[in-house]
Amino acid sequence: MSEIMVRERFLRSGKKVYEYSFEMASVDGKRKRKSKSEFASKRDARIAGRKALSEYENVGQVMVDRDISYADFGDLWMENDCKLTCKESTLYGYEKKNF
């Protein structure tokens, strides 16, 4: 589980607000953060941050079928993971090997 960080910020008007942030999963190898700052108290920011993190962690696909062939798994892996993160030459090599 990711850690929620809360920090104090000052708007240009001088008003003090609090911001929550947490780290999200990386797709391309770079760090990504989700943040929002509009909260009057540290407590409000922490509560909103927990809610946002909970929603973020509970979204996604759940794979139910465990009886999957190696070839089918390879196809899913190529489509969902490799095409997002691998170079073209790597994909070509994998396709040549019938992954």
C-alpha positions as CSV (number, residue, x, y, z in Angstrom):
1,M,0.0,0.0,0.0
2,S,1.2,3.4,-0.9
3,E,1.8,6.0,1.8
4,I,-0.3,9.2,1.9
5,M,1.7,12.3,2.4
6,V,0.1,15.6,3.6
7,R,1.9,18.9,3.4
8,E,1.1,22.5,4.0
9,R,1.0,25.0,1.1
10,F,0.4,28.7,0.7
11,L,-1.7,30.1,-2.2
12,R,-0.6,33.3,-3.9
13,S,-3.3,35.1,-1.9
14,G,-1.5,34.0,1.3
15,K,-4.2,31.5,2.3
16,K,-2.9,28.3,3.9
17,V,-4.2,25.0,2.5
18,Y,-3.2,21.4,2.8
19,E,-2.3,18.9,0.0
20,Y,-2.4,15.1,0.0
21,S,-0.3,13.1,-2.4
22,F,0.5,9.4,-3.0
23,E,2.6,7.5,-5.5
24,M,0.8,5.6,-8.3
25,A,1.9,2.6,-10.3
26,S,4.5,3.3,-13.0
27,V,3.7,2.2,-16.6
28,D,6.7,3.7,-18.4
29,G,9.3,3.4,-15.5
30,K,8.8,7.0,-14.4
31,R,7.4,8.0,-11.0
32,K,3.8,9.3,-11.0
33,R,2.0,11.0,-8.1
34,K,-1.6,11.9,-7.5
35,S,-2.2,15.0,-5.5
36,K,-4.9,17.5,-4.6
37,S,-4.7,20.7,-2.5
38,E,-7.8,22.5,-1.4
39,F,-8.2,21.4,2.2
40,A,-8.6,23.7,5.1
41,S,-7.2,21.3,7.6
42,K,-4.6,18.5,7.7
43,R,-7.2,16.1,8.9
44,D,-9.5,16.8,5.9
45,A,-6.6,16.3,3.5
46,R,-5.7,13.0,5.1
47,I,-9.3,11.7,5.0
48,A,-9.6,12.7,1.3
49,G,-6.2,11.2,0.5
50,R,-7.2,7.9,2.1
51,K,-10.5,7.9,0.1
52,A,-8.6,8.7,-3.2
53,L,-6.0,6.0,-2.5
54,S,-8.7,3.4,-1.7
55,E,-10.5,4.2,-4.9
56,Y,-7.2,4.0,-6.9
57,E,-6.2,0.6,-5.4
58,N,-9.7,-0.9,-5.9
59,V,-9.9,0.0,-9.6
60,G,-8.6,-2.5,-12.1
61,Q,-9.1,-5.9,-13.7
62,V,-9.4,-9.0,-11.6
63,M,-8.4,-12.2,-13.4
64,V,-10.6,-15.0,-12.3
65,D,-9.7,-17.8,-14.7
66,R,-6.6,-19.5,-13.5
67,D,-6.8,-22.3,-16.1
68,I,-5.0,-20.4,-18.9
69,S,-2.6,-21.9,-21.4
70,Y,1.0,-20.6,-21.7
71,A,0.3,-19.4,-25.3
72,D,-2.8,-17.4,-24.1
73,F,-0.8,-15.9,-21.2
74,G,1.9,-14.9,-23.6
75,D,-0.5,-13.2,-25.9
76,L,-2.1,-11.3,-22.9
77,W,1.4,-10.4,-21.6
78,M,2.5,-9.0,-25.0
79,E,-0.7,-6.9,-25.4
80,N,-0.9,-5.5,-21.9
81,D,2.7,-5.2,-20.7
82,C,5.2,-5.4,-23.5
83,K,3.6,-3.1,-26.0
84,L,3.6,-0.4,-23.3
85,T,7.2,-0.7,-22.0
86,C,9.4,-2.6,-24.6
87,K,11.2,-1.2,-27.6
88,E,10.1,-2.2,-31.1
89,S,13.2,-4.5,-31.6
90,T,12.3,-6.4,-28.4
91,L,8.7,-6.9,-29.5
92,Y,10.0,-8.1,-32.8
93,G,12.2,-10.6,-31.1
94,Y,9.4,-11.9,-28.8
95,E,7.0,-12.2,-31.8
96,K,9.6,-14.2,-33.7
97,K,9.9,-16.6,-30.7
98,N,6.1,-17.0,-30.7
99,F,5.5,-15.6,-27.2
